[in-house]
Amino acid sequence: GAVLLSPAGRPFWATLGGYVDTTTGVGNAYPLFANYPNPVRHASPEWVQAGEETLLRFRDEGNFLILPRETLPRRASFTLECEIRPETAGDQPILVGGIRERQHGLALRIVNGCLQASFVDQDFQSHLFTSSLAIPAGEWSRVKVRYDFQSLTLSVNGKEEAFPLSLPANNVSYGIIGGWNQKWFQGDLRKLRIVHQAE
């Protein structure tokens, strides 16, 4: 399937490798990337059955999943949780809130083997949060991000690091998992969960 369903209803259904308006029924087909690769084998990550679990596998350049606008709310607290298993040890994106070449809120990346976050606030200021939380290649890591307008807390496998942050995001944005222009995630994703409160 090309859709990742949500118990929150159709406005929050994610789209695999396509335009979110075709899934949610709202919005328009605004270009998501400034430098999307051409050609690609397929834009959608692959559904993989691993025992009793189902996961999404990002292996090819151009694989992405898009969350509708306000899935990560601009002016409300939120918690994001997922498990990822990078295939390679290189620097790569996990999630970016943005459109085309512009980031409009939270971004998560693996940099030097550790989780790194950045955030563009309502004053157009960019904040960079570099953690020592390791995400090794070939292993499952449980990632959690919590924002309560006092701090942004990053967690990997139960270890936490918190950073002061108190402003809304720059704008409403799509949440793009798997790629951002010239950088692409290589690995597996499972157990994605987002709630609009700080847990």
C-alpha positions in Angstrom: 0.0 0.0 0.0 0.9 3.6 -0.6 -0.7 4.8 2.7 0.3 4.5 6.3 -2.9 4.7 8.3 -3.4 6.5 11.6 -6.0 6.0 14.3 -6.3 9.8 14.4 -8.2 9.6 11.1 -7.7 10.5 7.4 -6.3 14.0 8.0 -3.2 12.3 9.5 -2.7 9.4 7.1 0.9 9.4 5.8 1.7 8.8 2.1 4.5 6.6 0.9 6.4 8.1 -1.9 3.6 10.4 -3.2 1.7 13.6 -2.6 -0.1 13.9 0.7 -3.2 15.5 -0.8 -4.0 12.3 -2.6 -4.3 10.5 0.7 -5.9 13.1 3.0 -8.1 14.8 0.4 -6.9 18.3 1.4 -4.0 20.5 0.3 -2.3 20.5 -3.1 0.5 18.8 -4.9 3.1 21.4 -3.9 6.6 20.3 -4.8 8.2 18.7 -1.7 11.9 18.7 -2.8 14.3 21.1 -4.4 16.6 18.4 -5.7 14.7 15.2 -6.0 16.8 12.6 -7.8 16.0 11.6 -11.4 15.4 8.9 -12.2 14.5 6.7 -9.2 13.4 3.1 -9.2 10.5 3.9 -6.9 9.7 6.6 -4.4 7.9 4.4 -1.9 9.8 2.5 0.9 9.1 -1.2 0.8 6.7 -3.0 3.2 8.6 -6.0 4.7 7.2 -8.7 6.9 9.8 -9.8 9.5 8.3 -12.6 11.6 5.2 -11.2 13.2 6.2 -7.6 12.6 5.8 -5.3 9.6 8.4 -2.6 8.9 9.2 -0.1 6.2 12.5 -0.5 4.4 14.2 2.5 2.9 16.9 1.2 0.6 16.9 3.3 -2.6 17.7 6.9 -3.3 14.4 8.7 -3.4 12.5 6.6 -0.9 10.4 8.7 1.4 7.3 8.8 3.6 5.4 12.1 4.0 3.3 13.1 7.1 0.6 15.7 6.6 1.0 19.3 7.8 0.6 19.7 11.6 1.3 16.0 12.3 4.2 17.6 14.2 2.2 20.7 15.4 3.7 24.2 15.1 2.2 25.6 18.3 1.6 22.6 20.5 3.7 20.1 22.5 4.4 16.7 20.9 6.1 13.4 21.3 7.5 11.4 18.5 8.6 7.8 18.9 10.0 5.2 16.4 12.5 2.5 16.0 15.1 2.7 13.3 17.8 0.4 12.1 20.3 2.2 9.8 21.9 0.0 7.1 25.0 2.1 6.8 27.1 4.1 9.3 27.2 7.3 7.2 25.5 10.7 8.0 21.9 10.6 6.9 18.5 12.2 7.6 15.7 10.6 9.6 13.0 13.3 9.5 12.7 16.9 8.2 9.8 19.2 8.7 9.8 21.4 5.6 9.0 22.0 2.0 11.5 22.1 -0.9 14.8 23.6 0.3 13.4 25.1 3.5 13.2 23.5 6.9 10.2 24.9 8.9 10.5 23.1 12.3 12.1 20.0 13.6 14.7 17.9 11.8 16.4 14.7 13.0 19.6 13.3 11.5 22.3 10.8 12.3 25.6 12.6 12.3 28.9 10.9 13.3 26.9 7.9 14.5 24.7 9.9 16.9 21.3 11.5 17.0 21.3 15.2 16.0 18.3 17.5 16.0 17.7 21.0 14.6 14.8 23.4 14.9 13.8 26.5 13.0 11.7 28.8 15.2 9.2 31.5 14.5 11.9 34.1 14.4 13.7 32.2 11.6 16.5 31.3 14.0 18.0 27.8 13.5 19.0 25.8 16.6 21.3 22.9 16.4 21.3 20.2 19.1 24.1 17.7 18.9 23.8 14.7 21.3 26.1 11.9 22.3 23.2 9.4 21.8 24.6 6.6 19.6 22.5 5.1 16.8 24.7 2.2 15.5 24.3 0.7 12.0 22.7 -2.7 11.8 21.0 -2.5 15.2 17.5 -1.4 16.2 17.4 1.9 18.2 14.4 3.3 19.9 14.2 7.0 19.3 12.0 9.4 21.2 11.7 13.2 20.8 9.6 15.3 23.3 8.9 19.0 23.0 7.1 20.9 25.7 8.0 24.5 25.0 10.6 24.5 27.7 13.0 22.0 26.3 13.5 19.6 23.4 14.4 16.2 24.9 16.1 13.5 22.7 16.2 9.9 23.8 17.8 6.8 22.3 17.2 3.4 24.0 16.2 5.1 27.2 19.1 7.5 27.5 18.1 11.2 27.4 19.6 14.6 26.7 17.6 17.8 27.0 18.1 21.2 25.3 16.4 24.5 26.1 13.8 25.5 23.5 10.7 27.6 23.9 9.4 29.0 20.6 6.9 27.6 18.0 8.2 26.4 14.7 8.7 28.7 11.8 5.7 27.5 9.9 3.4 24.6 9.4 5.2 21.9 7.4 5.1 18.4 6.1 7.1 15.8 7.9 9.3 13.9 5.5 10.9 10.7 6.7 13.6 9.0 4.6 15.0 11.8 2.6 15.7 15.5 2.1 16.9 16.6 -1.3 20.4 15.1 -1.8 20.6 13.0 1.4 18.6 9.8 1.9 18.1 7.4 4.9 19.2 3.8 4.3 17.6 1.4 6.7 14.4 0.2 8.4 11.6 1.9 10.3 8.9 0.5 12.6 6.6 1.5 15.5 6.2 5.1 14.5 4.0 7.0 16.9 3.2 10.7 17.3 1.0 12.3 19.9 0.2 16.0 20.4 1.3 16.2 24.0 4.7 15.9 25.8 5.0 12.4 27.4 
